[in-house]
Amino acid sequence: KKPLQAVILWCLAPWAKSEGLVWAGVTTIGIFFSYPTIRKYVLLTAPLLAAPWSLFTKYMGLSSSQYFRFNELYARPWIEYATYSIHSFREEFRNVEKWNLTFYLFFGALVFRIRQVFSDKALFIPVVAFFIQLVSYMVIFTITPEEQATFIAAAVSRLTLHLAPAAICIVVYMISSTDKELVHGAKIKKR
């Protein structure tokens, strides 16, 4: 009912850290193409959010990324690095401490509700953003100029914690929409 406020909150939520920029970008693009009626709000909101962030990073001297330096990319066994990145997330998801049980629930819900994901654009956008965010973390682990094993050991649990709220929201949406379908179906049967 209030698309401008919704878009602003949706875009602001993941910006607590720079890793959230991928999420904000992907979901903003998804909202823009999926909801033509609020495109003007998206076009107004994106620059309003991007400009202060850009000014802040320049003022604080944060414009260069620690995760990617073009001049430091060198020949390396990319397949091995990528495999190690994927393996690190798999191991982190298998670890049952902290938030990681959330991901079993998330992947299980996806298996049973995959048709719903493809038919409901309000669900499709965050699911796609979730996987793009996960892949972007793996790419960062693969191309980082830092020593890979040490960097992953220090960061993977924090990065999965960044993904946990999105996984919880997606699962809750799936469950709530399933409840609505069941209630709607029961009303039709009574008639």
C-alpha positions in Angstrom: 0.0 0.0 0.0 3.0 2.3 0.5 5.5 1.4 -2.2 8.0 4.2 -1.7 8.4 3.4 2.0 8.7 -0.3 1.2 11.3 0.2 -1.4 13.4 2.5 0.9 13.3 0.0 3.8 14.0 -2.9 1.5 17.1 -1.1 0.0 18.3 0.2 3.4 18.0 -3.0 5.4 21.1 -4.8 4.1 23.4 -1.7 4.0 24.7 -2.2 7.6 27.8 -3.6 5.9 29.2 -3.3 2.3 28.4 -7.0 1.7 24.7 -5.9 1.7 25.3 -3.8 -1.4 24.9 -6.9 -3.7 21.6 -7.8 -2.0 20.3 -4.2 -2.3 21.4 -3.9 -6.0 19.9 -7.3 -7.0 16.6 -6.8 -5.2 16.2 -3.2 -6.4 16.7 -4.4 -10.0 14.2 -7.2 -9.4 11.6 -4.9 -8.0 12.1 -2.4 -10.9 11.5 -5.1 -13.5 8.8 -7.0 -11.7 6.6 -4.2 -10.5 6.0 -1.6 -13.3 3.6 0.4 -11.2 6.3 1.4 -8.7 9.3 1.9 -11.1 9.2 5.7 -10.5 9.7 5.1 -6.8 12.6 2.8 -7.4 14.2 5.3 -9.8 13.8 8.0 -7.1 15.0 5.9 -4.2 18.1 4.3 -5.7 20.1 7.6 -6.2 18.9 9.0 -2.9 20.5 5.9 -1.2 23.6 5.6 -3.4 24.7 9.2 -3.2 25.1 9.3 0.6 26.9 5.9 0.6 29.2 7.0 -2.1 30.0 10.3 -0.3 30.5 8.5 3.0 33.0 5.9 1.5 35.0 8.7 -0.2 35.1 10.8 2.9 36.2 7.9 5.1 38.8 6.7 2.5 37.0 3.4 2.0 36.8 3.7 -1.8 39.3 0.8 -2.4 38.1 -2.7 -1.7 40.1 -5.1 0.4 38.4 -8.0 -1.5 39.4 -7.1 -5.0 42.5 -5.3 -6.4 42.8 -5.3 -10.1 46.5 -4.9 -10.0 46.9 -7.9 -7.6 45.1 -10.4 -9.7 47.6 -13.0 -10.8 47.7 -16.4 -12.4 46.4 -18.9 -9.9 44.6 -22.2 -10.0 41.1 -20.7 -10.2 39.3 -24.0 -10.2 41.0 -25.0 -6.9 40.2 -21.6 -5.4 36.6 -21.8 -6.4 36.2 -25.3 -5.2 37.7 -24.4 -1.8 35.2 -21.4 -1.6 32.3 -23.7 -2.3 33.6 -26.3 0.1 33.9 -23.7 2.9 30.2 -22.7 2.7 29.2 -26.4 2.6 31.2 -27.0 5.7 29.8 -23.9 7.4 26.2 -25.0 6.6 27.0 -28.5 8.0 28.1 -26.9 11.3 25.0 -26.9 13.5 26.2 -24.0 15.7 24.7 -20.5 15.7 22.3 -19.8 12.8 23.2 -22.6 10.5 20.2 -24.9 11.2 18.2 -22.1 9.6 19.7 -23.0 6.2 18.5 -26.6 6.5 15.0 -25.3 7.0 15.5 -22.8 4.1 16.8 -25.4 1.6 14.2 -27.9 2.7 11.4 -25.4 2.2 12.8 -24.6 -1.3 12.7 -28.3 -2.3 9.0 -28.6 -1.3 7.9 -25.2 -2.5 9.9 -24.7 -5.7 6.8 -24.2 -7.9 5.7 -21.4 -5.6 9.1 -19.7 -5.9 8.8 -19.6 -9.7 5.1 -18.5 -9.7 5.3 -15.8 -7.0 7.4 -12.8 -7.9 7.3 -11.5 -4.4 9.1 -14.7 -3.4 11.2 -15.1 -6.5 13.1 -11.8 -6.1 14.5 -12.5 -2.6 15.3 -16.1 -3.5 17.3 -15.0 -6.5 19.0 -12.3 -4.5 19.9 -14.8 -1.8 21.6 -17.1 -4.3 23.4 -14.2 -6.0 24.6 -13.0 -2.6 25.9 -16.5 -1.8 27.6 -16.8 -5.2 29.1 -13.3 -4.8 30.6 -14.3 -1.4 32.1 -17.4 -3.1 33.6 -15.2 -5.9 35.1 -12.8 -3.3 36.7 -15.8 -1.6 38.1 -17.0 -4.9 39.5 -13.6 -6.2 40.6 -12.0 -2.9 44.2 -10.8 -2.6 44.2 -12.1 1.0 45.4 -15.6 1.8 42.4 -17.6 1.1 42.2 -20.2 3.9 42.8 -17.5 6.6 40.3 -15.1 5.1 37.6 -17.8 4.8 38.2 -19.0 8.4 37.8 -15.4 9.6 34.8 -14.5 7.5 32.6 -17.4 6.5 30.6 -17.6 9.8 30.0 -13.9 9.7 28.9 -14.0 6.1 26.4 -16.9 6.7 25.1 -14.8 9.6 24.4 -12.1 7.0 22.4 -14.5 4.9 20.4 -16.0 7.9 17.8 -13.2 8.2 17.0 -13.4 4.5 16.6 -17.2 4.7 14.3 -16.8 7.7 12.1 -14.2 6.0 11.8 -16.3 2.8 10.8 -19.4 4.8 8.2 -17.4 6.8 6.8 -16.0 3.6 6.5 -19.5 2.1 4.8 -20.8 5.3 2.4 -17.9 5.6 1.4 -18.1 1.9 0.8 -21.8 2.3 -1.4 -21.1 5.3 -3.4 -18.6 3.2 -3.8 -21.2 0.4 -5.0 -23.8 2.9 -7.5 -21.4 4.5 -8.7 -20.3 1.0 -9.1 -23.9 -0.1 -11.1 -24.8 3.1 -13.5 -21.8 2.5 -14.1 -23.0 -1.1 -14.8 -26.6 0.1 -17.3 -25.3 2.7 -19.2 -23.4 -0.1 
